[in-house]
Every structure is written in C-alpha cells, then in structure tokens.
Amino acid sequence: MNGLDQYLALALNRSIDHRPLLDSLIGTVCELPSLKMLPLVAMLGAIWLSAPPKTPERRIVLQTVIGAILALIVSRLIQDLGPYRPRPMHLTSLGFVPPLGIHPERVEHSSSFPSDHAALAFALSAGIYVWRRSLGVVAIVWSVITTCFARVYAGYHYPTDVVVGALLGIASTWVAGMMPMIAIQGFLERQVVEHPYIFYFISFGAAYEVVSLFWDFRFAANTLQAILRPVTG
C-alpha cells in the first residue's frame, strides 16, 4: 500500500511547474480553510436557523457538529500517538516538488496519517447528506475536490491518508447519531430561549473554530509546548 501511495502521489506531482495556474490555485485552496469548510458549516447554520424548534433537522445539525468534533479529536490522537508517517513533501527519497504557495515547514513535525482535514470535511458532508441527499452529494464532491485532491496534489497527504480520514469523518457523524440527541437538543434549545445572546455568541465562535480546524487552540498548544520544551528538556 505504501508503494501504491507513493506512485499515485508522484503521478500527480509530475505536473507541478508545468501548470503554474493550477499550482497557484491548489496552493490558495490549501492555505484557505474557509474556502473548504465555510460552505459546509454555513449550510448547517442555515439548516438550524430555518428549522422550527424540536425538529429532526436541528437534531441532524447537532449530530453533525458533535461528529465533526469527534472526528478531529480521533484523527489528531492517531496522528500524535500512532506511528509517524512523513508527508510526501518531506520524504526526501520521493523527490516530491511542492507547488507554488505551499509552505512545507508549517507541518514539518506532524504525521501525514490520517488527514484531519478530510475527517472534518466528510463529517460535515455526511450530516448534510442525511438532511438532504442532493445537497449532500454536492458537499461530498466539494470536499473531494477542495480537500482530498488538493491536499494530495500539494503533498500534504498520500491518497490513503485522505481516504481513511474521510471514512473516519463519516463514521464519527454516524456514531454521534447514536448519542442521546433528543436530550441534548432539548437542553440546547432551552438555552436558545433563555439565553439567546450567550448561545449564539458561543455557537458562532465554535463555528469559526471548526472552519479553521481549531487553529487558535492548536497554535496556542504548539507555542506552549515550544516554551516548555527548554524547561522540561
């Protein structure tokens, strides 16, 4: 499987520098989380706001959000605690050439497997698919192009990284649906009535963090780790 992964990654990489417009476009897509995730999160927000209280539509939104957070947690745990897998762009023997606009140093010390971007995108897409299949298919195609293809093309991931990440995202949303959603929905909708400003303040902040893959928290954690490393070392 490793050999097939490397072959497919290099097959895409052979066009690097031969299509500068595509390279620049892929680099832009990879550097803009909002381009990949914001349409999916905005769709879920529209579903919640347009649905009456205590309806299955709002329950699907809750299931999807919990599934997305679960997918990110599990994917990060696998990356941090599992065997380290260097990304294609960092594997010297592979001879991978990153496209324009890609900054390999940003992910130099993180494992390639699995793709947390794919896990999040497909967790969100799975929830939209449960709500309405036609829009769910659009969300899946969007995620395949802007997340899976783009990140393999850029050298952030191998094909199996994004495939496993996508399956993890779908499974996380499915597992979230087995939780006591009616009770969770009832609690949250009481907060909407009793404390609407607080509820939507937290909700919009959480939506931003989901779109950015909790970049603020990850940056703060990495910074704290860098500060503590000389002390503990």
Summary of the structure (lengths in Angstrom):
residues: 233
radius of gyration: 18.9
end to end distance: 37.4
largest distance: 59.6
contacts: 748
relative contact order: 0.16
helix: 78%
strand: 0%
